[in-house]
Amino acid sequence: NTPVDLSAPPPIDETEPPPPPPPPPPVMETVKFTPPVVTDDEVVEDPPPVQTEETPQISTETNEGTGDDVIIIPDETGKGVVEATIEAPLTIVEQMPTFPGGEAAMMKYIQQNVSYPQMEKEGQIQGTCYVTFVVEKDGSITDVKVLRGVSGGPGCDKEAMRVVKSMPAWKAGKQNGREVRVQFNLPIKFTLR
């Protein structure tokens, strides 16, 4: 057991003064608010007179003129808003272009029109050729290129491009209610049976 000391606490010395109050915060510079005074006197200042300068019109020849102000309106009229002749093809549009008859008709067209190249057939070469092309505003197909061809089968790549170029006109894609050029990517599989 441990002895415990239960004696009274030491007496508090009441002669000790309390600590001094903290110093006041620094005074910030201020300006006294004075309310505006409303008066009945209305002061109206006349604006300065407008100065007119006689600036001669610039021309390729000097003429004295008649002294009257003459406004010459050119005979040509503007052409308004003119669309750019070449627009970059878009990749995503509100209404994508479609093959006549839909996707199933396009797959049927490709199957019926692709002829397997002889060298690739003899070499047992199979694979997928990824072709990219642009569907123009009138639905025609342009800029046909191979994105990724069949490995070891350049004939397959050429055949895929030939079939895409021979497609009938598509229904053009639309953006904001008007027909636009759209870039389209299409995989074409070459499989031996």
C-alpha positions as CSV (number, residue, x, y, z in Angstrom):
1,N,0.0,0.0,0.0
2,T,1.1,3.5,-0.8
3,P,0.6,6.2,1.9
4,V,-1.6,9.1,0.8
5,D,-1.2,12.7,2.2
6,L,-4.6,14.3,2.7
7,S,-3.4,17.6,4.2
8,A,-5.2,20.9,3.4
9,P,-4.0,22.8,0.3
10,P,-1.6,25.7,0.9
11,P,-3.4,29.0,1.7
12,I,-3.9,31.5,-1.2
13,D,-1.8,34.7,-0.8
14,E,-4.3,37.5,-1.3
15,T,-1.7,40.3,-1.2
16,E,-0.5,39.4,-4.7
17,P,-1.9,42.0,-7.2
18,P,-3.8,40.7,-10.2
19,P,-2.0,40.7,-13.6
20,P,-2.1,44.0,-15.5
21,P,-4.7,44.3,-18.2
22,P,-3.5,43.7,-21.8
23,P,-2.4,46.7,-23.8
24,P,-5.1,48.3,-26.0
25,P,-5.0,47.3,-29.7
26,P,-3.3,49.7,-32.0
27,V,-5.7,52.5,-33.2
28,M,-6.5,52.4,-36.9
29,E,-6.6,55.7,-38.9
30,T,-10.3,56.6,-39.6
31,V,-12.2,59.5,-41.2
32,K,-15.4,60.7,-39.7
33,F,-18.5,60.2,-41.8
34,T,-20.4,63.4,-42.6
35,P,-23.9,63.0,-44.1
36,P,-24.5,64.8,-47.4
37,V,-26.4,68.1,-47.2
38,V,-29.4,68.5,-49.6
39,T,-29.8,72.0,-51.1
40,D,-32.5,73.5,-53.2
41,D,-30.0,75.3,-55.6
42,E,-29.8,73.5,-58.9
43,V,-26.6,74.1,-60.7
44,V,-26.7,73.4,-64.4
45,E,-23.5,73.5,-66.5
46,D,-23.8,73.9,-70.2
47,P,-21.8,71.3,-72.1
48,P,-19.0,72.7,-74.2
49,P,-19.9,73.4,-77.8
50,V,-19.1,70.7,-80.3
51,Q,-16.3,71.6,-82.5
52,T,-16.5,70.7,-86.1
53,E,-13.5,70.2,-88.2
54,E,-13.4,70.3,-91.9
55,T,-11.4,67.2,-92.7
56,P,-10.8,66.6,-96.3
57,Q,-11.7,63.1,-97.7
58,I,-8.7,61.0,-98.8
59,S,-8.5,60.4,-102.5
60,T,-6.0,59.6,-105.2
61,E,-6.4,63.1,-106.7
62,T,-7.1,66.6,-105.4
63,N,-10.5,68.2,-106.0
64,E,-11.9,71.6,-104.8
65,G,-15.5,70.3,-104.3
66,T,-18.7,72.3,-104.2
67,G,-18.7,72.9,-100.5
68,D,-21.9,70.8,-99.9
69,D,-21.6,67.7,-97.8
70,V,-21.9,64.8,-100.2
71,I,-22.2,61.1,-99.2
72,I,-21.2,58.8,-102.0
73,I,-22.7,55.3,-101.7
74,P,-20.8,52.6,-103.6
75,D,-22.8,50.7,-106.2
76,E,-21.5,47.3,-105.0
77,T,-23.6,45.4,-102.5
78,G,-22.2,42.9,-100.0
79,K,-22.6,39.2,-100.6
80,G,-23.8,38.6,-97.0
81,V,-22.7,35.5,-95.1
82,V,-20.6,33.2,-97.4
83,E,-19.8,29.7,-96.3
84,A,-16.2,28.7,-96.5
85,T,-15.5,26.6,-99.6
86,I,-13.5,24.0,-97.8
87,E,-14.6,22.9,-94.3
88,A,-12.6,20.5,-92.2
89,P,-14.6,17.2,-91.8
90,L,-16.2,16.7,-88.4
91,T,-15.9,13.4,-86.6
92,I,-19.0,13.6,-84.3
93,V,-22.2,15.3,-85.5
94,E,-25.8,15.5,-84.3
95,Q,-26.9,13.3,-87.2
96,M,-24.3,10.9,-88.5
97,P,-24.2,10.0,-92.2
98,T,-25.9,6.8,-93.2
99,F,-25.5,4.3,-96.0
100,P,-28.7,3.9,-98.1
101,G,-30.8,1.2,-96.4
102,G,-28.8,1.4,-93.1
103,E,-25.9,-0.5,-91.6
104,A,-27.2,-3.9,-92.5
105,A,-27.5,-2.9,-96.1
106,M,-23.9,-1.6,-96.0
107,M,-22.6,-4.9,-94.6
108,K,-24.4,-6.8,-97.3
109,Y,-22.9,-4.4,-99.9
110,I,-19.4,-5.0,-98.6
111,Q,-19.8,-8.8,-98.5
112,Q,-21.2,-8.9,-102.1
113,N,-18.5,-6.6,-103.5
114,V,-15.3,-7.6,-101.8
115,S,-13.2,-10.1,-103.7
116,Y,-10.5,-11.7,-101.7
117,P,-7.1,-10.9,-103.3
118,Q,-5.5,-14.0,-104.8
119,M,-2.0,-13.6,-103.2
120,E,-3.5,-13.1,-99.7
121,K,-5.8,-16.1,-100.3
122,E,-2.9,-18.4,-101.2
123,G,-0.9,-17.1,-98.3
124,Q,-3.8,-17.7,-95.9
125,I,-3.6,-14.1,-94.8
126,Q,-6.7,-12.9,-92.8
127,G,-7.4,-9.8,-90.7
128,T,-9.2,-6.5,-90.4
129,C,-8.5,-3.4,-92.6
130,Y,-9.6,-0.1,-90.9
131,V,-10.5,2.4,-93.6
132,T,-11.3,6.1,-93.1
133,F,-13.1,8.3,-95.5
134,V,-15.1,11.5,-95.7
135,V,-18.8,11.6,-96.5
136,E,-19.3,14.9,-98.3
137,K,-22.3,17.3,-98.0
138,D,-23.8,15.7,-101.1
139,G,-23.3,12.1,-99.8
140,S,-20.3,11.3,-102.0
141,I,-17.3,9.4,-100.6
142,T,-13.9,11.1,-100.8
143,D,-10.4,11.0,-99.1
144,V,-10.4,7.2,-98.7
145,K,-7.4,6.0,-96.8
146,V,-6.2,3.0,-94.8
147,L,-5.8,3.7,-91.1
148,R,-4.5,0.3,-90.2
149,G,-4.1,-2.4,-92.8
150,V,-4.1,-6.2,-92.7
151,S,-0.6,-7.4,-91.6
152,G,1.2,-8.9,-94.6
153,G,-1.8,-8.3,-96.9
154,P,-1.4,-5.1,-99.0
155,G,-3.9,-6.5,-101.5
156,C,-6.6,-6.6,-98.8
157,D,-6.0,-2.9,-98.0
158,K,-6.3,-2.0,-101.7
159,E,-9.5,-4.1,-102.1
160,A,-11.0,-2.4,-99.0
161,M,-10.3,1.0,-100.4
162,R,-11.7,0.0,-103.8
163,V,-15.0,-1.2,-102.3
164,V,-15.4,1.9,-100.2
165,K,-14.8,4.2,-103.2
166,S,-17.4,2.2,-105.2
167,M,-20.2,2.7,-102.6
168,P,-23.3,4.6,-103.6
169,A,-23.9,8.1,-102.2
170,W,-24.7,8.2,-98.5
171,K,-27.3,10.3,-96.7
172,A,-25.1,13.3,-95.5
173,G,-24.5,14.0,-91.9
174,K,-26.1,17.1,-90.3
175,Q,-25.0,19.6,-87.7
176,N,-27.3,22.4,-86.5
177,G,-29.7,21.5,-89.3
178,R,-27.3,21.8,-92.2
179,E,-25.4,19.2,-94.1
180,V,-21.7,18.9,-93.2
181,R,-18.6,16.9,-94.2
182,V,-18.1,14.0,-91.8
183,Q,-15.1,11.7,-91.4
184,F,-16.1,8.1,-91.0
185,N,-14.1,5.0,-90.0
186,L,-15.0,1.5,-91.1
187,P,-13.5,-1.9,-90.3
188,I,-13.6,-4.4,-93.1
189,K,-12.8,-8.1,-92.2
190,F,-11.1,-10.5,-94.5
191,T,-11.8,-14.0,-93.4
192,L,-11.1,-17.2,-95.3
193,R,-13.8,-19.9,-95.3
